[in-house]
Each structure stands twice: as structure tokens, then as C-alpha cells.
């Protein structure tokens, strides 16, 4: 191997090393509170989109779902649970 080839190879490895280090996921666990009248299928794309962005429920994401089951008076009680 020629000296020039070795320098190019080492330079490329050194330049790429920080890119690999930045790609690591943080250990932070995100939490989302989700309140709705009731479960509807049109909420699913929201959660699928989060998965596509790399958020995995139970791994780096917790989604707390609360449904009022059509009773709007329940919303106030559901909201109070998270405000403590």
C-alpha cells in the first residue's frame, strides 16, 4: 500500500467517525398524554408516524391514552390526573 493511499484511507475513517457517533439515539424516554372522546381509527396514523420517526412505545416513548367514552364531563377528571 502506498503512503498516499494510507493517508486517504485514514483521513476518510477519521472524517466519518463523528457521523456514526451522532447517529446514536438518546436514552431519554418521551411521554405523550392523549385524551379523546373515544378510540377512533383515524388516530392510528399519528402513532404510526411516530414509529416511522424512530419512537418505539415502551422503548423511548410512553403514550398515556385516556378516553372519555363519549362523556364530555370526564375530560376535566382525565386532565387532572396528569397535572400533578
C-alpha positions as CSV (number, residue, x, y, z in Angstrom):
1,X,0.0,0.0,0.0
2,X,1.3,3.4,-0.9
3,X,1.7,6.1,1.7
4,X,-0.8,8.3,-0.1
5,X,-3.4,5.6,-0.1
6,X,-2.9,5.0,3.6
7,X,-3.4,8.7,4.3
8,X,-6.6,8.9,2.3
9,X,-8.0,5.8,4.0
10,X,-7.2,7.1,7.5
11,X,-8.5,10.5,6.7
12,X,-11.8,9.1,5.4
13,X,-12.2,7.0,8.6
14,X,-11.5,9.9,10.9
15,X,-13.9,12.1,9.0
16,X,-16.7,9.5,9.2
17,X,-16.2,8.7,12.8
18,X,-18.2,11.7,14.3
19,X,-21.1,10.9,12.0
20,X,-21.5,7.5,13.5
21,X,-21.3,8.9,17.0
22,X,-24.1,11.4,16.3
23,X,-26.4,8.8,15.0
24,X,-26.8,7.1,18.4
25,X,-30.2,7.5,20.0
26,X,-30.5,9.4,23.2
27,X,-31.7,7.5,26.3
28,X,-34.4,10.0,27.0
29,X,-37.9,8.5,27.3
30,X,-40.6,10.8,25.9
31,X,-44.1,10.8,27.3
32,X,-47.3,11.8,25.5
33,X,-50.7,12.3,27.1
34,X,-53.5,11.6,24.6
35,X,-57.1,12.5,25.5
36,X,-60.0,11.8,23.2
37,X,-63.8,11.2,23.2
38,X,-63.2,7.5,22.3
39,X,-60.9,5.4,20.2
40,X,-61.2,6.1,16.5
41,X,-59.2,4.5,13.7
42,X,-58.1,7.9,12.3
43,X,-55.8,8.3,15.4
44,X,-53.7,5.3,14.2
45,X,-51.7,7.3,11.6
46,X,-50.4,9.6,14.3
47,X,-48.9,6.7,16.3
48,X,-47.7,5.0,13.1
49,X,-45.9,8.3,12.1
50,X,-44.2,8.3,15.5
51,X,-43.0,4.8,14.9
52,X,-41.6,5.8,11.5
53,X,-39.7,8.6,13.1
54,X,-38.0,6.1,15.4
55,X,-40.1,6.4,18.5
56,X,-41.0,2.9,19.9
57,X,-43.6,2.6,22.6
58,X,-42.1,1.0,25.7
59,X,-38.5,1.8,24.5
60,X,-38.2,5.5,24.1
61,X,-41.8,6.6,24.1
62,X,-44.7,6.2,26.6
63,X,-48.2,7.2,25.3
64,X,-50.8,7.5,28.0
65,X,-54.1,7.2,26.3
66,X,-57.3,8.3,28.1
67,X,-60.8,8.2,26.5
68,X,-63.9,9.9,27.8
69,X,-66.1,7.3,26.2
70,X,-68.4,10.0,24.8
71,X,-68.9,11.6,28.2
72,X,-67.5,15.2,28.0
73,X,-67.7,15.6,31.8
74,X,-64.9,13.1,32.1
75,X,-62.4,15.3,30.3
76,X,-61.8,17.5,33.4
77,X,-61.1,14.5,35.5
78,X,-58.8,12.9,32.9
79,X,-56.8,16.2,32.6
80,X,-56.3,16.5,36.4
81,X,-54.6,13.1,36.6
82,X,-51.7,14.5,34.6
83,X,-51.4,17.9,36.1
84,X,-50.0,16.7,39.4
